[in-house]
Amino acid sequence: IVYNTTIKVEHQVHDEWLRWMKQVYIPAFMQTGKFIDQRMCRLLGVDETDGMTYSLQLTIPDKTSFNKFQEEDAYRLQKIQIEKYQTQVLSFSTVMEKVWPLSNLAITSGYKGLPVSKVPFLAYFRFVK
């Protein structure tokens, strides 16, 4: 299960927010003991007039662990960011299930006429209700 949070950060708080994410917020998620991996990506090709957009992707082993996270930790952790940054940082979360792990996939031909070396990274997820 991937718990994905898309986050839009205003330019004026960006650098401080990024440090806070690395030093405080992401570690707080990992300290719940429910997540097994984390990754933060910056979205490219999006309008950055009002700020930069990131995707925080936290991997949780199964639905039972996710439900426990929702019951015990989600509200408290979301509230921390909202109280600290108010409307300077806006976010929404989605829950996804990995259905095709690329690590087990051998790409032997191109995609849409592109040679394999030029195929962009592809990830396949199914949204979990």
C-alpha positions in Angstrom: 0.0 0.0 0.0 1.3 3.5 -0.9 0.0 6.4 1.2 0.6 9.3 -1.2 0.3 13.0 -0.1 0.5 15.6 -2.8 1.7 18.9 -1.3 1.8 22.5 -2.8 4.2 24.7 -0.9 4.4 28.5 -1.3 7.8 29.9 -2.3 8.2 32.1 0.8 8.2 29.0 3.1 9.7 26.4 0.7 13.2 26.1 2.1 12.2 26.0 5.7 9.4 23.6 5.0 11.7 21.2 3.1 14.1 21.1 6.0 11.2 20.6 8.4 9.9 17.7 6.3 13.2 16.0 6.3 14.0 16.6 9.9 10.6 16.4 11.7 7.6 15.5 9.6 8.7 12.4 7.6 10.5 11.0 10.7 7.3 11.4 12.7 5.5 9.1 10.1 8.3 6.6 10.3 8.3 6.6 14.1 4.7 5.3 14.1 6.3 2.0 13.2 3.7 1.4 10.5 5.6 2.4 7.4 8.4 0.4 5.8 9.7 2.9 3.2 9.4 6.6 2.3 10.2 8.7 -0.7 9.6 12.4 -1.6 9.5 13.5 -5.2 9.1 17.0 -6.7 6.5 17.2 -9.5 7.9 18.4 -12.8 6.0 20.1 -15.6 3.5 21.7 -13.3 2.8 25.4 -12.9 5.0 26.7 -10.1 3.7 30.3 -10.1 2.2 29.9 -6.6 4.7 27.4 -5.3 6.3 24.0 -5.8 4.5 20.7 -5.7 5.7 17.5 -4.0 4.6 13.9 -3.6 5.3 12.2 -0.3 5.0 8.5 -0.8 5.0 6.3 2.3 4.8 2.5 1.9 2.8 0.5 4.4 2.8 -3.3 4.3 -1.0 -4.0 4.2 -4.5 -2.7 4.6 -4.7 -3.7 8.2 -1.6 -1.6 9.1 -3.1 1.3 7.0 -6.4 1.1 8.9 -4.5 1.2 12.2 -2.5 4.2 11.0 -5.8 6.0 10.0 -7.3 5.2 13.5 -4.2 6.1 15.6 -2.0 8.5 13.8 -3.3 10.2 10.6 -5.3 13.0 12.1 -2.6 14.0 14.6 0.1 14.0 11.9 -2.0 16.0 9.4 -2.9 18.5 12.1 0.8 19.2 12.8 1.4 20.5 9.2 -1.9 22.4 9.1 -1.2 24.2 12.4 2.4 25.0 11.4 1.8 26.3 7.8 -1.9 27.1 7.7 -2.7 28.0 4.0 1.0 28.3 2.9 1.1 24.5 2.5 -1.9 22.7 1.0 -2.1 18.9 0.6 -4.4 16.0 -0.1 -3.8 12.3 0.3 -4.6 9.2 -1.7 -4.1 5.5 -1.0 -2.8 3.3 -3.7 -2.1 -0.4 -4.1 0.9 -1.4 -6.2 -0.3 -3.8 -8.9 2.8 -4.0 -11.1 6.2 -3.7 -9.4 8.8 -2.6 -12.0 11.6 -4.3 -10.1 10.2 -7.6 -11.4 9.6 -6.4 -14.9 12.1 -6.9 -17.7 11.4 -4.4 -20.5 12.5 -6.0 -23.7 11.0 -3.5 -26.2 10.3 0.2 -26.4 7.1 2.0 -25.6 5.1 4.0 -28.2 8.0 3.7 -30.6 10.7 4.9 -28.1 13.8 2.8 -27.6 13.9 1.2 -24.1 16.6 3.7 -22.9 14.2 6.6 -23.6 11.1 5.2 -21.9 10.1 7.3 -19.0 9.7 5.7 -15.6 6.4 4.0 -15.4 4.5 2.9 -12.2 1.2 1.2 -12.1 -1.1 1.7 -9.1 -4.7 0.8 -8.3 -6.5 3.2 -6.0 -7.8 1.4 -2.9 -11.2 2.3 -1.4 
